[in-house]
Structure formats: C-alpha cells, structure tokens
Amino acid sequence: TREEVHPTSGMSDRSRSPAPVDRGTAEKPSLFVRNIHPKSKVDDIYEAFSKFGKLKDVHIPRDYYTGEFRGFGFVEFMRWEDAEDALREMGGRELFGKILLP
C-alpha cells in the first residue's frame, strides 16, 4: 500500500515521532500552554513563568496571515522540577483576563 504524505510537512504519517508521554521519555522539560491572550508578548509569558526557575525558551506561534499570536505557546525550562512547579501553580491562573491552561 502507498503511504499517505502530509500536505504541509511532506512526511508520511508513519514517519512522525510520537509525542512525549512522560518525564522519562521526554527530551526537554517543556510545557504546552493554552488560552494565551492574543495580545500577550513573549516577555509577558517569560515573566509569568520565570519565577518558577530558569527558562531556556518561550515560543508563541503566530498566525501565518495575520501575524497575531494563535493563543497557545511553549515554555521550556532548564530543569524538570521547575516545569512541574509551574504546571502546578500556573494552571487556572489568569493572565491578561484569560485563564491559562497548561
């Protein structure tokens, strides 16, 4: 049978890596954060999460056409313990009028 190729990535479904399931298999201590206000800036997210530990990166994808943030982002910590603390403390917290959902 012929493999289906994903139209945007050019990769077949079979060649995709599975998402990390738990701390033991994930490569980096990163949080997926949903419900970020579209007017938030990377610095705002950095400031909100950096109180839990040293951050390696904050990435908030933008819409290709409008340039606005898409409402979710990734916060990568240097240590697993800090990411776990942030997950516990920031879940359900309000930032710019929206409840964060890590």
N, C-alpha and C positions, 0 to 999 in steps of 0.2 A: 504494500500500500504506500501511497505517497504521503509524506509528512506535510501538514499544513504549516505555512510560513506566516508569521505575524506581520501584518502590513507595515507597521511603523518601525519595528526593530529589525526585521529581516531574519529573525531567529525562529526556528521551529519550536513548537510547544514542548517537545521532548528535550530540547537543549537548555531550557531555563533551569536555573538553580532554584531549589526550594527555599522559601523564606525561613530565616532562623526561628526555631521554635522555643528554645530556652537558652538560658545563660551558658550552658555547657557547650552549645553548638554555635552560638552567635559569635561573630568575629569581633564586633565592637559594641561597647555599651551605648546604644543609640535608642532614643525614644521617638516614636511617631506621635506627633501632637496634632489633634484635630480641633476644629472650631476656632481657629485663629482669626481675629478680626482682620478684614481685608486692608485696613489702613495701618496695621501694625508694621513696624520695621524690624529688621534683623536685630538691631541694637536693643529694641524693647524686649524681644524674646530672650536675647542673651542676658540682659539684666535680670529678668524674672527667674531664669534657671541657674544662673551662675552662683547664686547664694548657696547652692547645694554642693558645689565642687567645681573644679577646673573643667572648662568646656574645651573640646577640641574643635567643634564646628557647629554652626547653626545654619540650616538651609531651609528657606521657604520658597517653594517653586512659584513661579509667576505664570499667568495665563499667556499663551503664545501671542494672542491677538490684542488683548487689552493692556498687557503689562502689569496687571494687578495681581496681588497675591491670591492664591487659589483656596486659602482657608485651612491649609494644613502645612506642617513642616516637620523637620527632623532636627533633633537636638542630640549631639554626640558628646558624651562625657569622656574623660580620661580614665575614670575608674567605674566599675560596675556598682560599687556601693553608693556612689553619688547619684547614679542614674536611678537606682532603686529608691533612694530617699526622695528624689524629685518626683518620681512616679507616685509615691505615697502622698506627698504633700501638695502637689500641683493639680492632681485630678479633681475636677469640680471647682477649682478656683476661678475667679473672674479676672479677666484682663481686657480692658477697654470695652466693658459691657458685655462680653461674651464668656461663657463658661468653657474653660479649657478641658479637653477630653484626651488625656494621654492614654 
